[in-house]
């Protein structure tokens, strides 16, 4: 049975589809559990006469896409190119391929109108990688090809962000920006994901041990496994799991190495099973069935929480593996957030420093910005520093970021107690001030030129005494995708009797609007957002006096984007 798209999925689909009318590249970020696979398959369903290629990195994702295309779309001509599945069909209208298999068969493929790069944070460019070779060859075949990248974590360890220019010196990014986002807080508030609760250890002895572990992007696993297999860390993990996790039905323990997972399993006894690559396929299947059925409450593993694993009843995650990778951290956390019968929240027990490193705001996990990028910014202006949470440039003397609330630590180091002492944390953004209503005294309308990119857009300024708020409106002659979708939503809030302008010129021809009496505005962001408008009983048309004299009067104040 075909699923009805959720509202946020429809918005994402519309944003991607409309953007591709003008732009060849689109990066789509969606929290794990938002249904990226379904959105992609429904997009392909709209391109009924186009050739499409879905590029993934492992066979499990090939099966996932194939199943969704068959059950949720009208697409019937589907080919698979994956050596581990012993299938090499490249002639179908829609092909799902692993990059490892496809890269050696590019010459046998006729090209595509739409290329989907799933888990795009894995795709390196500019270095002759498999993805690099594939995209280059496909572009030579079809210069007008559209490319959709998808990821829940658009960054890569040692590289930085996979869009824009905040990446390692010499690094190349295919995408200029994130075109659309589906965030955890939105999903949670709408009831599509569960709340994440947790307890976090303060591990002074672990920090001392980790200081000696070599780093090659992430921690070197064999050295990390030796550290985490010390008796103190093993006992700590087993004791903490017994004390804090046993009320949950399905517990996944994220370990470093096979030996580490075996040792933790041995301490946890008959309640625990294990999954790792040295088991036979039958053993893996039996152990997985024991865990998912509830016969075994706990499962230790190294990579069970990696991309593509989908088990909604998972309600408890234990981090017994430290990591420097925000991608790995967020991928693991995301596996526990799906809704399931009898599950009202998920619980994370962090016995490492992961939460301290990446933060508790899942929508703004801290990504390490390459030092070369940071150094250039600081060299250009020694009076600013970069916020590690939201990347805002902040005056060097400030202790708290005015955008996201991140607090820079004081110089002294405060050592915590022994690992078993845990702190209860809430995985959510820093609590924000509630929005406020303001009386509107005057309203000004003008065309604005963005100082950043030279594009034109509409601006409506509301004067509320000493306070001013702007309504920014992006139109399809200069913008696309989410920016225009958002402008449509704001326009409907402003007026329900005038159609949304399709261009800056149409906006300049608007003769009147109804001025609101009050506006509801956010007060804890650099650029206040207008959430609601109250027009009262007396609706007085507002004349676009500024536009009547000069339809293209330019205002050059800075924009929030």
Secondary structure, DSSP 8 states (H G I E B T S, - for coil): ------HHHHHHHHHHHHHTTT-SEEEEEE-TTS-HHHHHHHHHHH-TTS-EEEEESSHHHHHHHHHHHHHHSS---EEEEEGGGTEE---SSEEEEEHHHHTTSGGG----SEEEESSGGG--BSS--HHHHHHHHHHHH-TT-EEEEEESS-EETTTEESBTT-B-TT-B-SBSS--EEE-HHHHHHTTSB-EEEEEEE--HHHHHHHTTS-BSSSB-HHHHHHHHTSHHHHHHHHHHHHHHTTTSS-EEEE-SSHHHHHHHHHHHGGGEEEE-TTS-HHHHHHHHHHHHTTSSSEEEESSTTSTT---TT--EEEE-S--S-HHHHHHHHHTT-B-BTTB-EEEEEE-SSHHHHH-S-GGG------HHHHHHHHHH-TTEEE-TTT--EEETT-SB-TTT--B---SS------TT-EEEEE-S-------EEEE--EEEEEEEE-TTT--EEEEEEEEETTEEEEEEE--TTT--THHHHHHHHHHHHH-SSS---SSHHHHHT--EEE--SEEEE--SSSS--EEEEE--S---EEE-HHHHH-TT-EE------
